[in-house]
Amino acid sequence: MRWFSFLSRLDRFFLRNNNYERSPLPRRLAADVLGNADRAVLSVPGLQPLGGMCVMYGRMSKND
């Protein structure tokens, strides 16, 4: 599982109309910093439940 949206919830304060592509470069960089900090914080065991959402991923074995 990979957890997201702990610090990146603050993106709405940086991105104009919640649109990354149309926001000025300094605002996009701030969103990128939040995303990277989010990933670092949520990679610490025990802090994952602070994330707002998670993606579950896996692989199917070839025997199935």
Distance bins in CASP14 RR format, pairs under 12 A and 6 or more apart:
PFRMAT RR
TARGET T0000
AUTHOR 0000-0000-0000
RMODE 2
METHOD distances of the structure
MODEL  1
1 42 0 0 0 0 0 1 0 0 0 0 0
1 43 0 0 0 0 0 1 0 0 0 0 0
1 48 1 0 0 1 0 0 0 0 0 0 0
1 49 0 0 0 0 0 1 0 0 0 0 0
1 51 0 0 0 0 0 1 0 0 0 0 0
1 53 0 0 0 0 0 1 0 0 0 0 0
1 54 1 0 1 0 0 0 0 0 0 0 0
1 55 1 0 0 1 0 0 0 0 0 0 0
1 56 1 0 1 0 0 0 0 0 0 0 0
1 57 1 0 0 1 0 0 0 0 0 0 0
1 58 0 0 0 0 1 0 0 0 0 0 0
2 38 0 0 0 0 0 1 0 0 0 0 0
2 39 0 0 0 0 1 0 0 0 0 0 0
2 42 0 0 0 0 1 0 0 0 0 0 0
2 43 0 0 0 0 1 0 0 0 0 0 0
2 48 0 0 0 0 1 0 0 0 0 0 0
2 51 0 0 0 0 0 1 0 0 0 0 0
2 52 0 0 0 0 0 1 0 0 0 0 0
2 53 0 0 0 0 1 0 0 0 0 0 0
2 54 1 0 0 1 0 0 0 0 0 0 0
2 55 1 0 1 0 0 0 0 0 0 0 0
2 56 0 0 0 0 1 0 0 0 0 0 0
2 57 1 0 0 1 0 0 0 0 0 0 0
2 58 0 0 0 0 0 1 0 0 0 0 0
3 35 0 0 0 0 0 1 0 0 0 0 0
3 38 0 0 0 0 1 0 0 0 0 0 0
3 39 0 0 0 0 1 0 0 0 0 0 0
3 40 0 0 0 0 0 1 0 0 0 0 0
3 41 0 0 0 0 1 0 0 0 0 0 0
3 42 1 0 1 0 0 0 0 0 0 0 0
3 43 0 0 0 0 1 0 0 0 0 0 0
3 44 0 0 0 0 0 1 0 0 0 0 0
3 45 0 0 0 0 0 1 0 0 0 0 0
3 46 0 0 0 0 0 1 0 0 0 0 0
3 47 0 0 0 0 1 0 0 0 0 0 0
3 48 1 0 1 0 0 0 0 0 0 0 0
3 49 1 0 0 1 0 0 0 0 0 0 0
3 50 1 0 0 1 0 0 0 0 0 0 0
3 51 1 0 1 0 0 0 0 0 0 0 0
3 52 1 0 0 1 0 0 0 0 0 0 0
3 53 1 0 0 1 0 0 0 0 0 0 0
3 54 1 0 1 0 0 0 0 0 0 0 0
3 55 0 0 0 0 1 0 0 0 0 0 0
3 56 0 0 0 0 0 1 0 0 0 0 0
4 11 0 0 0 0 0 1 0 0 0 0 0
4 34 0 0 0 0 0 1 0 0 0 0 0
4 35 0 0 0 0 1 0 0 0 0 0 0
4 38 1 0 0 1 0 0 0 0 0 0 0
4 39 0 0 0 0 1 0 0 0 0 0 0
4 41 0 0 0 0 0 1 0 0 0 0 0
4 42 1 0 0 1 0 0 0 0 0 0 0
4 43 0 0 0 0 0 1 0 0 0 0 0
4 48 0 0 0 0 0 1 0 0 0 0 0
4 50 0 0 0 0 0 1 0 0 0 0 0
4 51 1 0 0 1 0 0 0 0 0 0 0
4 52 1 0 0 1 0 0 0 0 0 0 0
4 53 1 0 1 0 0 0 0 0 0 0 0
4 54 1 0 0 1 0 0 0 0 0 0 0
4 55 1 0 0 1 0 0 0 0 0 0 0
5 11 0 0 0 0 1 0 0 0 0 0 0
5 12 0 0 0 0 0 1 0 0 0 0 0
5 34 0 0 0 0 0 1 0 0 0 0 0
5 35 0 0 0 0 1 0 0 0 0 0 0
5 38 1 0 0 1 0 0 0 0 0 0 0
5 39 0 0 0 0 0 1 0 0 0 0 0
5 41 0 0 0 0 0 1 0 0 0 0 0
5 42 0 0 0 0 1 0 0 0 0 0 0
5 48 0 0 0 0 0 1 0 0 0 0 0
5 49 0 0 0 0 0 1 0 0 0 0 0
5 50 0 0 0 0 1 0 0 0 0 0 0
5 51 1 0 1 0 0 0 0 0 0 0 0
5 52 1 0 1 0 0 0 0 0 0 0 0
5 53 1 0 1 0 0 0 0 0 0 0 0
5 54 0 0 0 0 1 0 0 0 0 0 0
5 55 0 0 0 0 0 1 0 0 0 0 0
6 34 0 0 0 0 1 0 0 0 0 0 0
6 35 0 0 0 0 1 0 0 0 0 0 0
6 37 0 0 0 0 1 0 0 0 0 0 0
6 38 1 0 1 0 0 0 0 0 0 0 0
6 39 0 0 0 0 1 0 0 0 0 0 0
6 40 0 0 0 0 0 1 0 0 0 0 0
6 41 1 0 1 0 0 0 0 0 0 0 0
6 42 1 0 1 0 0 0 0 0 0 0 0
6 43 0 0 0 0 0 1 0 0 0 0 0
6 44 0 0 0 0 0 1 0 0 0 0 0
6 46 0 0 0 0 0 1 0 0 0 0 0
6 47 1 0 0 1 0 0 0 0 0 0 0
6 48 0 0 0 0 1 0 0 0 0 0 0
6 49 0 0 0 0 1 0 0 0 0 0 0
6 50 1 0 1 0 0 0 0 0 0 0 0
6 51 1 0 1 0 0 0 0 0 0 0 0
6 52 1 0 0 1 0 0 0 0 0 0 0
6 53 0 0 0 0 1 0 0 0 0 0 0
6 54 0 0 0 0 0 1 0 0 0 0 0
7 13 0 0 0 0 0 1 0 0 0 0 0
7 14 0 0 0 0 0 1 0 0 0 0 0
7 30 0 0 0 0 0 1 0 0 0 0 0
7 31 0 0 0 0 0 1 0 0 0 0 0
7 32 0 0 0 0 0 1 0 0 0 0 0
7 33 0 0 0 0 1 0 0 0 0 0 0
7 34 1 0 1 0 0 0 0 0 0 0 0
7 35 1 0 0 1 0 0 0 0 0 0 0
7 36 0 0 0 0 1 0 0 0 0 0 0
7 37 1 0 1 0 0 0 0 0 0 0 0
7 38 1 0 1 0 0 0 0 0 0 0 0
7 39 0 0 0 0 1 0 0 0 0 0 0
7 40 0 0 0 0 1 0 0 0 0 0 0
7 41 1 0 0 1 0 0 0 0 0 0 0
7 42 0 0 0 0 1 0 0 0 0 0 0
7 47 0 0 0 0 0 1 0 0 0 0 0
7 50 0 0 0 0 1 0 0 0 0 0 0
7 51 0 0 0 0 1 0 0 0 0 0 0
7 52 0 0 0 0 0 1 0 0 0 0 0
8 14 0 0 0 0 1 0 0 0 0 0 0
8 15 0 0 0 0 0 1 0 0 0 0 0
8 18 0 0 0 0 0 1 0 0 0 0 0
8 20 0 0 0 0 0 1 0 0 0 0 0
8 30 0 0 0 0 0 1 0 0 0 0 0
8 31 1 0 0 1 0 0 0 0 0 0 0
8 32 0 0 0 0 1 0 0 0 0 0 0
8 33 0 0 0 0 1 0 0 0 0 0 0
8 34 1 0 1 0 0 0 0 0 0 0 0
8 35 1 0 1 0 0 0 0 0 0 0 0
8 36 0 0 0 0 1 0 0 0 0 0 0
8 37 0 0 0 0 1 0 0 0 0 0 0
8 38 1 0 1 0 0 0 0 0 0 0 0
8 39 0 0 0 0 1 0 0 0 0 0 0
8 40 0 0 0 0 0 1 0 0 0 0 0
8 41 0 0 0 0 0 1 0 0 0 0 0
8 42 0 0 0 0 1 0 0 0 0 0 0
8 50 0 0 0 0 0 1 0 0 0 0 0
8 51 0 0 0 0 1 0 0 0 0 0 0
8 52 0 0 0 0 1 0 0 0 0 0 0
8 53 0 0 0 0 0 1 0 0 0 0 0
9 15 0 0 0 0 0 1 0 0 0 0 0
9 18 0 0 0 0 0 1 0 0 0 0 0
9 31 0 0 0 0 0 1 0 0 0 0 0
9 34 0 0 0 0 1 0 0 0 0 0 0
9 35 0 0 0 0 0 1 0 0 0 0 0
9 37 0 0 0 0 0 1 0 0 0 0 0
9 38 0 0 0 0 1 0 0 0 0 0 0
9 50 0 0 0 0 0 1 0 0 0 0 0
9 51 0 0 0 0 1 0 0 0 0 0 0
9 52 1 0 0 1 0 0 0 0 0 0 0
9 53 0 0 0 0 0 1 0 0 0 0 0
10 18 0 0 0 0 0 1 0 0 0 0 0
10 27 0 0 0 0 0 1 0 0 0 0 0
10 30 0 0 0 0 1 0 0 0 0 0 0
10 31 0 0 0 0 1 0 0 0 0 0 0
10 33 0 0 0 0 0 1 0 0 0 0 0
10 34 1 0 1 0 0 0 0 0 0 0 0
10 35 0 0 0 0 1 0 0 0 0 0 0
10 37 0 0 0 0 1 0 0 0 0 0 0
10 38 0 0 0 0 1 0 0 0 0 0 0
11 17 0 0 0 0 0 1 0 0 0 0 0
11 18 1 0 0 1 0 0 0 0 0 0 0
11 19 0 0 0 0 0 1 0 0 0 0 0
11 20 1 0 0 1 0 0 0 0 0 0 0
11 23 0 0 0 0 1 0 0 0 0 0 0
11 27 0 0 0 0 1 0 0 0 0 0 0
11 28 0 0 0 0 1 0 0 0 0 0 0
11 30 0 0 0 0 1 0 0 0 0 0 0
11 31 1 0 1 0 0 0 0 0 0 0 0
11 32 0 0 0 0 1 0 0 0 0 0 0
11 33 0 0 0 0 0 1 0 0 0 0 0
11 34 1 0 0 1 0 0 0 0 0 0 0
11 35 0 0 0 0 1 0 0 0 0 0 0
11 37 0 0 0 0 0 1 0 0 0 0 0
11 38 0 0 0 0 1 0 0 0 0 0 0
12 18 1 0 1 0 0 0 0 0 0 0 0
12 19 0 0 0 0 0 1 0 0 0 0 0
12 20 0 0 0 0 0 1 0 0 0 0 0
12 23 0 0 0 0 0 1 0 0 0 0 0
12 27 0 0 0 0 0 1 0 0 0 0 0
12 30 0 0 0 0 0 1 0 0 0 0 0
12 31 0 0 0 0 1 0 0 0 0 0 0
12 34 0 0 0 0 0 1 0 0 0 0 0
13 23 0 0 0 0 0 1 0 0 0 0 0
13 27 0 0 0 0 1 0 0 0 0 0 0
13 30 0 0 0 0 1 0 0 0 0 0 0
13 31 0 0 0 0 1 0 0 0 0 0 0
13 34 0 0 0 0 1 0 0 0 0 0 0
14 20 0 0 0 0 1 0 0 0 0 0 0
14 23 1 0 0 1 0 0 0 0 0 0 0
14 24 0 0 0 0 1 0 0 0 0 0 0
14 25 0 0 0 0 0 1 0 0 0 0 0
14 26 0 0 0 0 1 0 0 0 0 0 0
14 27 1 0 1 0 0 0 0 0 0 0 0
14 28 0 0 0 0 1 0 0 0 0 0 0
14 29 0 0 0 0 1 0 0 0 0 0 0
14 30 1 0 1 0 0 0 0 0 0 0 0
14 31 1 0 1 0 0 0 0 0 0 0 0
14 32 0 0 0 0 1 0 0 0 0 0 0
14 33 0 0 0 0 1 0 0 0 0 0 0
14 34 1 0 0 1 0 0 0 0 0 0 0
14 35 0 0 0 0 0 1 0 0 0 0 0
15 21 0 0 0 0 1 0 0 0 0 0 0
15 22 0 0 0 0 1 0 0 0 0 0 0
15 23 1 0 1 0 0 0 0 0 0 0 0
15 24 0 0 0 0 1 0 0 0 0 0 0
15 25 0 0 0 0 0 1 0 0 0 0 0
15 26 0 0 0 0 0 1 0 0 0 0 0
15 27 1 0 1 0 0 0 0 0 0 0 0
15 28 1 0 0 1 0 0 0 0 0 0 0
15 29 0 0 0 0 0 1 0 0 0 0 0
15 30 0 0 0 0 1 0 0 0 0 0 0
15 31 1 0 1 0 0 0 0 0 0 0 0
15 32 0 0 0 0 0 1 0 0 0 0 0
15 34 0 0 0 0 0 1 0 0 0 0 0
15 35 0 0 0 0 0 1 0 0 0 0 0
16 22 1 0 0 1 0 0 0 0 0 0 0
16 23 1 0 1 0 0 0 0 0 0 0 0
16 24 1 0 0 1 0 0 0 0 0 0 0
16 25 0 0 0 0 0 1 0 0 0 0 0
16 26 0 0 0 0 0 1 0 0 0 0 0
16 27 1 0 0 1 0 0 0 0 0 0 0
16 28 0 0 0 0 1 0 0 0 0 0 0
16 30 0 0 0 0 0 1 0 0 0 0 0
16 31 0 0 0 0 0 1 0 0 0 0 0
17 23 0 0 0 0 1 0 0 0 0 0 0
17 27 0 0 0 0 0 1 0 0 0 0 0
18 27 0 0 0 0 0 1 0 0 0 0 0
18 31 0 0 0 0 1 0 0 0 0 0 0
19 27 0 0 0 0 1 0 0 0 0 0 0
19 28 0 0 0 0 0 1 0 0 0 0 0
19 31 0 0 0 0 0 1 0 0 0 0 0
20 27 0 0 0 0 1 0 0 0 0 0 0
20 28 1 0 0 1 0 0 0 0 0 0 0
20 29 0 0 0 0 0 1 0 0 0 0 0
20 30 0 0 0 0 0 1 0 0 0 0 0
20 31 1 0 0 1 0 0 0 0 0 0 0
20 32 0 0 0 0 1 0 0 0 0 0 0
20 34 0 0 0 0 0 1 0 0 0 0 0
20 35 0 0 0 0 0 1 0 0 0 0 0
21 27 0 0 0 0 0 1 0 0 0 0 0
21 28 0 0 0 0 1 0 0 0 0 0 0
21 31 0 0 0 0 0 1 0 0 0 0 0
22 28 0 0 0 0 1 0 0 0 0 0 0
23 29 0 0 0 0 1 0 0 0 0 0 0
23 30 0 0 0 0 1 0 0 0 0 0 0
23 31 1 0 0 1 0 0 0 0 0 0 0
23 32 0 0 0 0 0 1 0 0 0 0 0
24 30 0 0 0 0 1 0 0 0 0 0 0
24 31 0 0 0 0 0 1 0 0 0 0 0
25 31 0 0 0 0 0 1 0 0 0 0 0
25 32 0 0 0 0 0 1 0 0 0 0 0
26 32 0 0 0 0 0 1 0 0 0 0 0
26 33 0 0 0 0 0 1 0 0 0 0 0
27 33 0 0 0 0 0 1 0 0 0 0 0
27 34 0 0 0 0 0 1 0 0 0 0 0
28 34 0 0 0 0 0 1 0 0 0 0 0
28 35 0 0 0 0 0 1 0 0 0 0 0
29 35 0 0 0 0 0 1 0 0 0 0 0
29 36 0 0 0 0 0 1 0 0 0 0 0
30 36 0 0 0 0 0 1 0 0 0 0 0
30 37 0 0 0 0 0 1 0 0 0 0 0
31 37 0 0 0 0 0 1 0 0 0 0 0
31 38 0 0 0 0 0 1 0 0 0 0 0
32 38 0 0 0 0 0 1 0 0 0 0 0
32 39 0 0 0 0 0 1 0 0 0 0 0
33 39 0 0 0 0 0 1 0 0 0 0 0
33 40 0 0 0 0 0 1 0 0 0 0 0
34 40 0 0 0 0 0 1 0 0 0 0 0
34 41 0 0 0 0 0 1 0 0 0 0 0
34 42 0 0 0 0 0 1 0 0 0 0 0
35 41 0 0 0 0 1 0 0 0 0 0 0
35 42 0 0 0 0 1 0 0 0 0 0 0
35 43 0 0 0 0 0 1 0 0 0 0 0
35 51 0 0 0 0 0 1 0 0 0 0 0
36 42 0 0 0 0 0 1 0 0 0 0 0
36 43 0 0 0 0 0 1 0 0 0 0 0
37 43 0 0 0 0 0 1 0 0 0 0 0
37 44 0 0 0 0 0 1 0 0 0 0 0
38 44 0 0 0 0 0 1 0 0 0 0 0
38 47 0 0 0 0 0 1 0 0 0 0 0
38 48 0 0 0 0 0 1 0 0 0 0 0
38 50 0 0 0 0 1 0 0 0 0 0 0
38 51 0 0 0 0 1 0 0 0 0 0 0
38 52 0 0 0 0 1 0 0 0 0 0 0
38 53 0 0 0 0 0 1 0 0 0 0 0
39 47 0 0 0 0 0 1 0 0 0 0 0
39 48 0 0 0 0 0 1 0 0 0 0 0
39 51 0 0 0 0 0 1 0 0 0 0 0
40 47 0 0 0 0 1 0 0 0 0 0 0
41 47 1 0 1 0 0 0 0 0 0 0 0
41 48 0 0 0 0 1 0 0 0 0 0 0
41 49 0 0 0 0 0 1 0 0 0 0 0
41 50 1 0 0 1 0 0 0 0 0 0 0
41 51 0 0 0 0 1 0 0 0 0 0 0
42 48 1 0 1 0 0 0 0 0 0 0 0
42 49 0 0 0 0 1 0 0 0 0 0 0
42 50 1 0 0 1 0 0 0 0 0 0 0
42 51 1 0 1 0 0 0 0 0 0 0 0
42 52 0 0 0 0 1 0 0 0 0 0 0
42 53 0 0 0 0 0 1 0 0 0 0 0
42 54 0 0 0 0 1 0 0 0 0 0 0
42 55 0 0 0 0 0 1 0 0 0 0 0
43 50 0 0 0 0 0 1 0 0 0 0 0
43 51 0 0 0 0 0 1 0 0 0 0 0
44 50 0 0 0 0 1 0 0 0 0 0 0
44 51 0 0 0 0 0 1 0 0 0 0 0
48 54 1 0 0 1 0 0 0 0 0 0 0
48 55 0 0 0 0 0 1 0 0 0 0 0
END
